Amino acid sequence: MKNKLMFFIMSLFLVSLVSAMSISKSININSCQTLDEEGESYYLTQDIQTDDTCFIITKDSITLNLNGHKITGDNIGQDYAIKLDGVSNAVVINGFIEGFSGMNSAGIYLKDTKFSDISDISVSDSAIGFLLESSETNKIENSEVIDIHKISGRTAGIILSDSDNNSIINVKSNLTDDYSLDLPVAVIIEGGNDNLIKSLDIYGENYFLGIWFAESYSHNISKDNILQKINFKGSLMPIEFIETGVIFFDADSSSDTLIEKSDLRTENENSVSMYHGAHTAKMITSLYSSVYVNKDSTLETTNLTSSLNTLRCFK
């Protein structure tokens, strides 16, 4: 009996020791740095201002919890608030990013990254909200992009570049700045297969583009992507400031894209435009205003409702 009691006490001690060791692995941070301890959880303890890239994640299975704090850049140079560099199973959650509007800068940049999750992040006053390059099977959810603009280079809420099997779910893209000539884009897809964009709300009070399928730098065609529950929102509906809702730009831009259960109504421009032999797309169970289909392009339509009471397709 005594031996059993001693064994029980030792077991409790070992469990407590292991728990304490696990708790001790959480690291509090208050400055920009490279996060390179595999499997660690980092917790930001205060707001940060930076004139460079702030956090670089270089090891797998790292969690960065911004803890409700803000990372503020200086809107100069090509910088990122957070860069995930060739890692897998990383997590970035719960915070605010602003001030990364320098040329090709972004709030969060995923490069060669896999199986990672970004959630509850708000990016504002930046050139690009979320940038994914050569990255696959990642998820961005419950996040927002506000007031996207640029000093020079590209500007978009989200860019998927040669990236496959990623999920963008429940994201708001609020494009409110005055852009003059260069229009911001809510989402750019330039090469990438089997990506899911679902429950994306796009707001705008000045002119902008919705979702743009563009030719990728490596000339890959985007195949089998799904746009589901894409909604254009504004002070007036149909929204009057959008230039084009979904644009397929050329023959190297896309193939077999599905647009489903979306509200793509616009005031003056096309809900969907297909240029230069942009292959095939299918739009079902959606609201729209008008559609432009150039030669060598195909758009299949099922169960659509038009705010203009006509389907305007041109060859």
N, C-alpha and C positions, 0 to 999 in steps of 0.2 A: 504493500500500500504506500509506504514511504517512497519507494522507488518510482511508483507511478506518479506521485505528487511532484517529485523532483523533475521527472520528465515533462510533466505538464507545465511547470514553472519555466523550465528551460525553453520549451516550445514557445510560450508567450513572449519570453525575452527575445528569441530569435525573430519572431514575427515583428515585434516592436522595432528591433534593430534594422530589419530590412525596410520597414515603412519609413523609418527616420532617414535611412540612406536614400530612399526614393524621393522623399520630400526635399532633401538637401540638393538634389539634382536640378531643381528649379533655380534659375539664375536671374537676379534683378539687374537691369542695365539702365543707364541714364545718359548714354552718349552713342554716337554713330560708331560702328565697328563691323568687322567681319565675324560672322557667327559660324564657327567651325568645329563645334563639339557635337559629334553625331549623336542623335537621340535626345539632345537636351531641349528643355523648354526655357525660353527667355521671356522675361516680363519687363516691359518698359515702364519706368516709374515716374517719368515727367515728359513734358513737351520738349521737342528738340528743334533747333534751327541749324541749317547746314548750307554750305556753298558747294557741296560735292555729293556724290552718291552716298547715302547714309548707311544702310545695312546691306551687306552682301552675304547671302547664305550659300555656303560651299560644301556642306555635308548633308547626308541624307537624314530624314526623319527628325528634322528640327522644327520646333514650334516657336513662332514669334507672336506673342500676344501684346498688341499695342496698348491694351488696358485702358482704352478710351482716350489715349493721348494723341497728340498731333505731331507730324513731321512736316516742317516748313522749309522749302527750298528758297533759292534766291532768284529763280527765273532766268538764270544765266548758264550757258553751257549745256552739254548733253549729260544730264545726270538722272538718277533714279532715286526715289525714296527707298525702295527695296528692290534688290536684284536677286533672283534665284538662279544660280549659275550651275547648270549641269547636275541637278540633284533630283531625288525622288522622295515622295512621301513627306514633303514639307507642308507646314500649315502656317498661314498668316491670317490673323483675325483681329477684329475689334478696335478700329481706330480711324484716324483722319490723316489725310495727306493733302498738301497744297503747295503751290509755288514751284512747279516743275514744268515751265512752259518754254524753256530753251529748246534749241533745234533737236527734234526727235527725242526729247526727254519724255519720261513716263512716270506715273505714280508707282506702278509695280511692273517689273520686267521679268518675264519667265523665259530663260534661254536654255534650250536643250533640257527641259525639265519635264518630269513625268509624275503622275499619280499624286499631285499636290493640290491642296485646297486653299482657296482665298475666300473669306467670308466676312460680312459685316464691316466692309471698308468703304469709306467715302473719299473720293479723289476730286479736288477742285482746283481751279486756276492753274491748269496744267495743259501741256500739248497733247498728251495721250494718257488716258486713264489706266488701262491695262494693256500691256503689249506681250504677246506670246509669239516667240520665234522658234521654229523647229521643236515644238513642245507637244506632248501628247497625253491624253487621258488625265487632264487637269479639270478642276471645277472652280468657277467663280460664281458665287451666289450671295443673295441678300446684300447687295452692294449698290453704290451709286456713283455716277460721274456728273459733276456740276461745273458749268462755266468753262468748257474746254476751249482753249485758244492757243496760239503759238506765236513765237518770235519769228521762226522760219521752220521749214520742213513740214512733215505731215501733222495733221491734227485729227484726232478721232477719240471717241469714247473707249472703244475696244478695237484692237487689231489682232487678227489671227493670221500669221504668216507662215506658210508651209507647216501647219500644225494640224494634227488629226485627233479625232475622238475626244475633243474637249466639250465641256458643258458650261454654258452661260445661262444661269437660271435666276429669275427674279431680280433683275438688275434694272435700275432707272438711269437713263441718260438724259440729262437736262442741259440743252445747248442754248444758252441765253445771250451770248456775247454778240456784239456788232462786228461782223466779219468782213465787210466790204466785198472784195473780190473772191477770196479763197473761202470755200464753204467747209464747215466742219462736217464730219460724218459720224453717225452714232456707232456703226460697226463697219470695219473693212475686213473682208476675207480675201486674202491673196494667196491661194494655194492651201488646200487642206481638205481632208475627207472625213465624212461621218461626224461632223461637229453638230451639236444640238444647241440652238439658241431658243430659249423658252421663257415666256413671261417677261419680255423686254418691253418696258414702257419708255417711249421716246418723246420728250417734251421739247418745245422750241418756240421762242417768240421772235426770232429772226431766221433768215433763210438757212437751210441746212439740207444735207442728204441723209436718208435713213440708213439703209444697209447696202453696201457697195461690194459686189463681187468683181475684183480687179485681177489683172494678170499678175502672177507671182514673179518674183525676181528669178526663180529657177524654172519658170515657165510650166509649173505644175498646174493641172486643171483641178479645181475644187469639185469634188464629186460627193453626191449622196448626203449633202448637208440638209438639216431640217430647221426651218424657221417656224416656231409654234407659239401662238398667242403673242404676236408682235402687235403693239398698239401705239399709234401716233396720238399724242395728246397735246392740247394747247388751250388757250382761252376761248377759241372758237373751234367748233367741229362742223364740217371737215376742217382739218388744220390748214391754215392758209399760207404758212411760211415755208413749207417743205418744198424743195426743188424736185426731188424724185423720191418715191418711197423705197422701193427695192430696185437696184440697177445692176444689170448684168452687162458688163461693158464690152467684152470681146470674146473671140472663140477660145481663148486660153483662160477664160475666167471661171466657167462652171459647167457642170453637167448633172442632170437629175436632182435638182434642188426641189424640196417640198416646202411649200408655204401653206400653213394650216391654221385655222381658227384664229385669224388675225383681223385687225381693224386697220386697213391701209388707206382710209379715205383722206383725200387731199382736196384743197380748194381749187387750185389752178393747174396743177401738174399731174403727171402720171403716177398712179400707185405702183406700177411695175413697168420698167423699160428694159428691153432686150435689144442690144446693139451688136452689129458685126458678127453675126453667126454665133451667138452666145449659147449654143446647144439647147438643152431642154430643161424645162421646169414644170412643176405641177402646182396649181393653186386650188385649194378646196375649202369649202365652208368658211368663207371670209367676206368681209366688207371691203369694197374698193371704189375708186372713182373712175379711172380709165387705165388702159393698158396699151403700151406701144411694143409691137413685136416686129423687128426688122427681118429681112430675108435670111434664110438658113437657120432661123431660130424657131423653137417650138414651145408653146405654152399650152399645157392641158389644163382645162378649167372644169370644176364640178361644184355645184351648189354655191354659187356666188351671189352676192347682193350688191348692186351698184347704186351709189348715191346719185349718179347721173342718169340712171335708168337705161344705160347702154354700155355695151362692151366695145370699146374703140380699139380695134386691132388694125395695124397697118403693115403692109408688106412692101 
